[in-house]
Amino acid sequence: MSVPVPSPDLSPFLAACARRQLDDRVPVWFMRQAGRSLPEYKRVRVGISMLDSCARPDLVTEITLQPVRRYGVDAAIFYSDIMVPLKAAGVDLDIVPGTGPVIAEPIRTASDLDRVRPLSADQIPYVTEAVRRLVAELGETPLIGFAGAPFTLASYLVEGGPSKDYARTKALMVSRPDVWHDLCGRLAQISATFLVAQVEAGAGAVQLFDSWVGSLSAADYATFVQPHSASVLEAVGRLGVPRIHFGVGTGELLRPMAAAGADVVGVDWRIPLDEADRRLGHRYALQGNLDPALLGAPWPVVAERTRAVIAAGAAAPGHVFNLGHGVPPDTDPAVLQRVVDLVHEEGSDIRRAARV
């Protein structure tokens, strides 16, 4: 496991990612912080489709900056969608409001694979332009680049859209491993190219989202998924930026996900951070993991749970406070502001007390 060496002026977020947590600050950002929960986001998105908004550097820049301005979070997450690189590579798809990604012609046989073509950086100039603008605007606040992991991308391509059980995906995986590995190899190239383009344009860290991989057993993950995620993370690792690896429902997959090439392991709300740290042998920084559903609870409950997450995260050599998944669209922004303020104002004291 390679961990970037922190410089003396490293940001709290990058320091935590490098397992060099600064004494005076617990860093915080939120998955899906740039998006549906913000009224300013809804205003700028009026009449513009998701995929079109992701291809406009001016909008990407504005939307990415909105939560940084509003909350004072310690990192920005690049506004895009995991389908963007697939669309750029020529896959016929759309993001349907209220449904999610819909694939015109699902990938289910060897003959379908030709529709998943390689991606090159010159096919996504709007991404590199937006990253450059953002880095100039953000100053000392790091920008996190992101992409979908091969399994999660494959699940959409095989199912044809969102799924509750990933039955077609799992059936293809075990019945036609040759087709599966060919598909995931192609997707790994696409995701790696997408991430490398962001880093080369100035992103200071990346997150690989394997949102739905928690549907697999540890054995199937090791055989059918880990090598392809490792390929993506290895390509980014050569550039020396921290790599965050995150999935939902992955408590039993934390060790193989970390071994795929993570510097930071994202943990959802189902497992306490101190238990995640124990399972990972105290070797990785952790990110997480307040249950996003609790953001609608009374503030004393949210505050108590936030403090508990910070205390549990103190077991790890580095901790980036986050939710256990993305910000729900109906979240009150004022609650997120209070969470950020609590983490910044009390986080270091809570962490120190928990480590005594």
PyMOL commands that set and color helices and strands:
alter all, ss='L'
color gray80, all
select helices_A, chain A and resi 12-17+39-44+50-54+57-71+84-88+110-115+121-123+125-138+150-159+167-175+177-200+213-215+218-237+251-259+273-279+292-296+299-313+333-355
alter helices_A, ss='H'
color red, helices_A
select strands_A, chain A and resi 76-77+93-96+100-103+143-148+205-209+243-246+264-266+285-290+319-323
alter strands_A, ss='S'
color yellow, strands_A
deselect
rebuild
show_as cartoon
